[in-house]
Amino acid sequence: MSYSEKLADRVREHLVELPSIEEKEMFGGLVFMYHEKMCVGIIKDALMCRIDPDLFEEMLENQGVTPLASTTSMKGFLVIDETGLRTRKDFEFWIGLALIYNSKAKKTVKKKK
């Protein structure tokens, strides 16, 4: 898997005091699960955040922000490149949005095999 260890360490440092954080390799990168729900991740050199779908369109207007995928099934998943993460305040904003939504998000139901 190829993703930015530097960005992953930044996320780890920010989430270190939260209980129930689990790291999983996913999407060709690294995902941080919080309360068994996808919260944030690293895809190459970018931060992936799961935010409230109601904020999705508005947040796309920010610098360095693109949707994770072009399908509506991924609405609420954003990718923020380095231009959107230049300052600590920017970084904390995106992580904060993901953590706020995590408390409302539903767990993904695992399909039975």
N, CA and C atoms as a LAMMPS dump frame, in Angstrom:
ITEM: TIMESTEP
0
ITEM: NUMBER OF ATOMS
339
ITEM: BOX BOUNDS ff ff ff
-5.0000000000000000e+02 5.0000000000000000e+02
-5.0000000000000000e+02 5.0000000000000000e+02
-5.0000000000000000e+02 5.0000000000000000e+02
ITEM: ATOMS id mol type element x y z
1 1 1 N 0.848 -1.181 0
2 1 2 C 0 0 0
3 1 3 C 0.885 1.233 0
4 2 1 N 0.516 2.172 -0.814
5 2 2 C 1.305 3.384 -0.919
6 2 3 C 0.486 4.581 -0.441
7 3 1 N 0.843 5.082 0.721
8 3 2 C 0.19 6.269 1.25
9 3 3 C 1.199 7.035 2.088
10 4 1 N 0.921 8.274 2.34
11 4 2 C 1.829 9.145 3.075
12 4 3 C 1.892 8.755 4.554
13 5 1 N 3.021 8.229 4.964
14 5 2 C 3.222 7.888 6.382
15 5 3 C 3.241 9.17 7.227
16 6 1 N 3.75 10.244 6.649
17 6 2 C 3.804 11.521 7.372
18 6 3 C 2.381 11.997 7.711
19 7 1 N 1.487 11.921 6.739
20 7 2 C 0.094 12.316 6.979
21 7 3 C -0.58 11.32 7.926
22 8 1 N -0.296 10.042 7.768
23 8 2 C -0.862 9.027 8.668
24 8 3 C -0.43 9.301 10.109
25 9 1 N 0.833 9.669 10.299
26 9 2 C 1.316 9.988 11.649
27 9 3 C 0.623 11.22 12.21
28 10 1 N 0.356 12.195 11.357
29 10 2 C -0.379 13.395 11.79
30 10 3 C -1.772 13.017 12.297
31 11 1 N -2.435 12.145 11.555
32 11 2 C -3.775 11.695 11.953
33 11 3 C -3.69 10.904 13.253
34 12 1 N -2.752 9.978 13.334
35 12 2 C -2.575 9.184 14.561
36 12 3 C -2.383 10.09 15.77
37 13 1 N -1.528 11.088 15.613
38 13 2 C -1.243 12.01 16.71
39 13 3 C -2.499 12.763 17.138
40 14 1 N -3.319 13.118 16.171
41 14 2 C -4.543 13.86 16.472
42 14 3 C -5.598 12.972 17.152
43 15 1 N -5.629 11.697 16.799
44 15 2 C -6.661 10.784 17.312
45 15 3 C -6.204 9.938 18.493
46 16 1 N -4.963 10.096 18.921
47 16 2 C -4.351 9.211 19.905
48 16 3 C -5.159 9.036 21.194
49 17 1 N -5.841 10.057 21.636
50 17 2 C -6.557 9.967 22.911
51 17 3 C -7.991 9.458 22.79
52 18 1 N -8.433 9.182 21.585
53 18 2 C -9.79 8.686 21.4
54 18 3 C -9.826 7.17 21.583
55 19 1 N -10.837 6.666 22.279
56 19 2 C -10.959 5.207 22.407
57 19 3 C -11.519 4.626 21.103
58 20 1 N -11.34 3.381 20.922
59 20 2 C -11.964 2.646 19.809
60 20 3 C -11.442 3.021 18.423
61 21 1 N -10.226 3.547 18.303
62 21 2 C -9.65 3.83 16.986
63 21 3 C -8.994 2.555 16.471
64 22 1 N -9.303 2.223 15.247
65 22 2 C -8.718 1.051 14.61
66 22 3 C -8.253 1.433 13.214
67 23 1 N -7.077 0.994 12.832
68 23 2 C -6.545 1.264 11.504
69 23 3 C -6.773 0.054 10.606
70 24 1 N -7.22 0.325 9.369
71 24 2 C -7.443 -0.75 8.402
72 24 3 C -6.927 -0.293 7.043
73 25 1 N -6.295 -1.192 6.329
74 25 2 C -5.893 -0.891 4.966
75 25 3 C -7.111 -1.054 4.073
76 26 1 N -7.403 0.021 3.309
77 26 2 C -8.605 0.065 2.496
78 26 3 C -8.417 1.113 1.405
79 27 1 N -9.109 1.01 0.295
80 27 2 C -9.054 1.994 -0.793
81 27 3 C -7.625 2.205 -1.301
82 28 1 N -6.756 1.238 -1.132
83 28 2 C -5.366 1.407 -1.527
84 28 3 C -4.615 2.321 -0.579
85 29 1 N -5.168 2.549 0.59
86 29 2 C -4.547 3.417 1.579
87 29 3 C -4.807 2.913 2.985
88 30 1 N -4.958 3.846 3.902
89 30 2 C -5.168 3.525 5.31
90 30 3 C -6.408 4.257 5.803
91 31 1 N -7.28 3.537 6.501
92 31 2 C -8.506 4.131 7.033
93 31 3 C -8.503 4.008 8.551
94 32 1 N -8.944 5.07 9.217
95 32 2 C -9.087 5.076 10.668
96 32 3 C -10.568 4.912 10.985
97 33 1 N -10.878 3.821 11.654
98 33 2 C -12.243 3.527 12.064
99 33 3 C -12.417 4.053 13.482
100 34 1 N -13.553 4.681 13.737
101 34 2 C -13.864 5.167 15.078
102 34 3 C -15.232 4.629 15.435
103 35 1 N -15.333 3.942 16.553
104 35 2 C -16.568 3.259 16.958
105 35 3 C -17.056 2.337 15.849
106 36 1 N -16.098 1.645 15.211
107 36 2 C -16.37 0.677 14.151
108 36 3 C -16.979 1.304 12.906
109 37 1 N -16.78 2.616 12.726
110 37 2 C -17.292 3.311 11.544
111 37 3 C -16.144 4.059 10.871
112 38 1 N -16.143 4.04 9.54
113 38 2 C -15.125 4.747 8.803
114 38 3 C -15.197 6.241 9.126
115 39 1 N -14.063 6.829 9.479
116 39 2 C -14.039 8.232 9.876
117 39 3 C -13.12 9.054 8.966
118 40 1 N -11.832 8.768 9
119 40 2 C -10.857 9.459 8.154
120 40 3 C -9.88 8.439 7.597
121 41 1 N -9.134 8.852 6.6
122 41 2 C -8.147 7.949 6.031
123 41 3 C -7.118 8.694 5.22
124 42 1 N -6.168 7.939 4.722
125 42 2 C -5.109 8.478 3.887
126 42 3 C -5.148 7.73 2.558
127 43 1 N -5.249 8.465 1.475
128 43 2 C -5.189 7.903 0.134
129 43 3 C -4.06 8.631 -0.584
130 44 1 N -2.987 7.931 -0.846
131 44 2 C -1.756 8.505 -1.393
132 44 3 C -1.278 9.621 -0.474
133 45 1 N -1.306 10.873 -0.946
134 45 2 C -0.856 12.004 -0.122
135 45 3 C -2.017 12.878 0.341
136 46 1 N -3.226 12.341 0.308
137 46 2 C -4.417 13.128 0.634
138 46 3 C -5.167 12.532 1.825
139 47 1 N -5.921 13.395 2.483
140 47 2 C -6.759 13.002 3.609
141 47 3 C -8.157 12.709 3.098
142 48 1 N -8.717 11.576 3.495
143 48 2 C -10.092 11.246 3.163
144 48 3 C -10.919 11.442 4.433
145 49 1 N -12.038 12.142 4.314
146 49 2 C -12.912 12.375 5.461
147 49 3 C -14.338 11.984 5.123
148 50 1 N -14.988 11.327 6.078
149 50 2 C -16.414 11.016 5.962
150 50 3 C -17.149 12.08 6.759
151 51 1 N -17.88 12.931 6.038
152 51 2 C -18.592 14.029 6.682
153 51 3 C -20.092 13.882 6.464
154 52 1 N -20.847 14.743 7.122
155 52 2 C -22.3 14.754 6.962
156 52 3 C -22.647 14.978 5.488
157 53 1 N -23.398 14.078 4.87
158 53 2 C -23.767 14.249 3.466
159 53 3 C -24.485 15.57 3.188
160 54 1 N -25.156 16.125 4.199
161 54 2 C -25.834 17.414 4.013
162 54 3 C -24.846 18.563 3.802
163 55 1 N -23.587 18.386 4.213
164 55 2 C -22.546 19.406 4.041
165 55 3 C -21.677 19.158 2.807
166 56 1 N -21.893 18.032 2.167
167 56 2 C -21.037 17.573 1.073
168 56 3 C -20.828 18.622 -0.02
169 57 1 N -21.886 19.094 -0.614
170 57 2 C -21.779 20.051 -1.727
171 57 3 C -21.085 21.338 -1.296
172 58 1 N -21.442 21.84 -0.135
173 58 2 C -20.828 23.069 0.386
174 58 3 C -19.323 22.892 0.601
175 59 1 N -18.919 21.764 1.135
176 59 2 C -17.507 21.528 1.433
177 59 3 C -16.672 21.314 0.171
178 60 1 N -17.311 20.897 -0.918
179 60 2 C -16.602 20.737 -2.188
180 60 3 C -16.069 22.073 -2.719
181 61 1 N -16.61 23.18 -2.223
182 61 2 C -16.17 24.506 -2.674
183 61 3 C -14.832 24.921 -2.06
184 62 1 N -14.343 24.186 -1.065
185 62 2 C -13.077 24.51 -0.419
186 62 3 C -11.889 24.1 -1.284
187 63 1 N -10.802 24.814 -1.121
188 63 2 C -9.585 24.541 -1.876
189 63 3 C -9.045 23.148 -1.58
190 64 1 N -8.705 22.427 -2.644
191 64 2 C -8.086 21.114 -2.502
192 64 3 C -9.035 19.98 -2.206
193 65 1 N -10.347 20.211 -2.311
194 65 2 C -11.34 19.201 -1.933
195 65 3 C -12.02 18.624 -3.177
196 66 1 N -12.082 17.297 -3.236
197 66 2 C -12.778 16.601 -4.308
198 66 3 C -13.58 15.447 -3.692
199 67 1 N -14.594 14.964 -4.407
200 67 2 C -15.329 13.799 -3.893
201 67 3 C -14.455 12.547 -3.975
202 68 1 N -14.679 11.605 -3.088
203 68 2 C -13.933 10.345 -3.12
204 68 3 C -14.206 9.609 -4.422
205 69 1 N -15.448 9.585 -4.834
206 69 2 C -15.837 8.908 -6.072
207 69 3 C -16.977 9.695 -6.7
208 70 1 N -17.201 9.473 -7.962
209 70 2 C -18.24 10.232 -8.654
210 70 3 C -19.63 9.649 -8.458
211 71 1 N -19.741 8.559 -7.737
212 71 2 C -21.049 7.942 -7.535
213 71 3 C -21.749 8.546 -6.321
214 72 1 N -23.055 8.593 -6.357
215 72 2 C -23.812 9.146 -5.238
216 72 3 C -23.744 8.261 -4.007
217 73 1 N -23.381 6.996 -4.172
218 73 2 C -23.292 6.107 -3.012
219 73 3 C -22.165 6.527 -2.07
220 74 1 N -21.239 7.358 -2.539
221 74 2 C -20.124 7.799 -1.719
222 74 3 C -20.309 9.246 -1.258
223 75 1 N -21.519 9.782 -1.382
224 75 2 C -21.749 11.158 -0.962
225 75 3 C -21.43 11.276 0.529
226 76 1 N -20.616 12.251 0.854
227 76 2 C -20.189 12.417 2.23
228 76 3 C -18.725 12.051 2.421
229 77 1 N -18.117 11.441 1.402
230 77 2 C -16.708 11.079 1.467
231 77 3 C -15.911 12.049 0.602
232 78 1 N -15.045 12.82 1.241
233 78 2 C -14.239 13.821 0.548
234 78 3 C -12.764 13.463 0.609
235 79 1 N -12.03 13.915 -0.376
236 79 2 C -10.578 13.793 -0.393
237 79 3 C -10.016 15.206 -0.384
238 80 1 N -9.132 15.474 0.563
239 80 2 C -8.541 16.8 0.714
240 80 3 C -7.048 16.679 0.434
241 81 1 N -6.577 17.354 -0.618
242 81 2 C -5.157 17.265 -0.953
243 81 3 C -4.351 18.259 -0.117
244 82 1 N -3.057 18.289 -0.34
245 82 2 C -2.154 19.113 0.479
246 82 3 C -2.507 20.597 0.459
247 83 1 N -3.138 21.081 -0.616
248 83 2 C -3.495 22.506 -0.653
249 83 3 C -4.621 22.837 0.323
250 84 1 N -5.394 21.838 0.702
251 84 2 C -6.463 22.035 1.675
252 84 3 C -6.053 21.712 3.097
253 85 1 N -4.779 21.332 3.275
254 85 2 C -4.275 20.924 4.595
255 85 3 C -3.027 21.711 4.993
256 86 1 N -2.876 22.887 4.443
257 86 2 C -1.638 23.646 4.652
258 86 3 C -1.394 24.04 6.104
259 87 1 N -2.443 24.38 6.808
260 87 2 C -2.261 24.827 8.191
261 87 3 C -2.824 23.799 9.162
262 88 1 N -2.402 23.912 10.402
263 88 2 C -2.936 23.038 11.461
264 88 3 C -4.444 23.264 11.608
265 89 1 N -4.86 24.507 11.465
266 89 2 C -6.278 24.849 11.562
267 89 3 C -7.085 24.136 10.469
268 90 1 N -6.553 24.12 9.234
269 90 2 C -7.223 23.413 8.136
270 90 3 C -7.347 21.923 8.458
271 91 1 N -6.244 21.323 8.875
272 91 2 C -6.204 19.9 9.21
273 91 3 C -7.226 19.58 10.3
274 92 1 N -7.224 20.365 11.364
275 92 2 C -8.142 20.144 12.48
276 92 3 C -9.598 20.349 12.071
277 93 1 N -9.855 21.264 11.15
278 93 2 C -11.211 21.496 10.653
279 93 3 C -11.769 20.214 10.025
280 94 1 N -10.982 19.601 9.126
281 94 2 C -11.459 18.409 8.42
282 94 3 C -11.611 17.21 9.352
283 95 1 N -10.643 17.019 10.223
284 95 2 C -10.753 15.917 11.185
285 95 3 C -11.959 16.141 12.088
286 96 1 N -12.166 17.375 12.512
287 96 2 C -13.307 17.718 13.364
288 96 3 C -14.638 17.423 12.697
289 97 1 N -14.772 17.788 11.41
290 97 2 C -16.015 17.492 10.688
291 97 3 C -16.283 15.987 10.641
292 98 1 N -15.229 15.225 10.412
293 98 2 C -15.385 13.769 10.348
294 98 3 C -15.774 13.192 11.707
295 99 1 N -15.172 13.695 12.766
296 99 2 C -15.502 13.197 14.105
297 99 3 C -16.928 13.571 14.51
298 100 1 N -17.365 14.762 14.162
299 100 2 C -18.746 15.173 14.466
300 100 3 C -19.731 14.251 13.765
301 101 1 N -19.483 13.983 12.482
302 101 2 C -20.406 13.129 11.75
303 101 3 C -20.358 11.682 12.246
304 102 1 N -19.203 11.24 12.692
305 102 2 C -19.063 9.858 13.151
306 102 3 C -20.077 9.515 14.232
307 103 1 N -20.38 10.47 15.1
308 103 2 C -21.34 10.191 16.176
309 103 3 C -22.753 9.964 15.64
310 104 1 N -23.046 10.474 14.442
311 104 2 C -24.37 10.321 13.833
312 104 3 C -24.414 9.209 12.791
313 105 1 N -23.263 8.877 12.245
314 105 2 C -23.204 7.907 11.138
315 105 3 C -23.629 6.521 11.58
316 106 1 N -24.203 5.808 10.656
317 106 2 C -24.592 4.435 10.924
318 106 3 C -23.455 3.517 10.525
319 107 1 N -23.346 2.422 11.251
320 107 2 C -22.338 1.415 10.904
321 107 3 C -22.731 0.775 9.592
322 108 1 N -21.733 0.4 8.814
323 108 2 C -21.973 -0.323 7.582
324 108 3 C -22.352 -1.752 7.932
325 109 1 N -23.444 -2.208 7.374
326 109 2 C -23.888 -3.572 7.63
327 109 3 C -23.054 -4.508 6.768
328 110 1 N -22.397 -5.462 7.422
329 110 2 C -21.573 -6.427 6.685
330 110 3 C -22.48 -7.427 5.99
331 111 1 N -22.168 -7.666 4.718
332 111 2 C -22.948 -8.623 3.945
333 111 3 C -22.571 -10.042 4.342
334 112 1 N -23.577 -10.886 4.455
335 112 2 C -23.332 -12.279 4.792
336 112 3 C -22.808 -12.994 3.559
337 113 1 N -21.851 -13.888 3.803
338 113 2 C -21.272 -14.637 2.678
339 113 3 C -22.039 -15.916 2.435
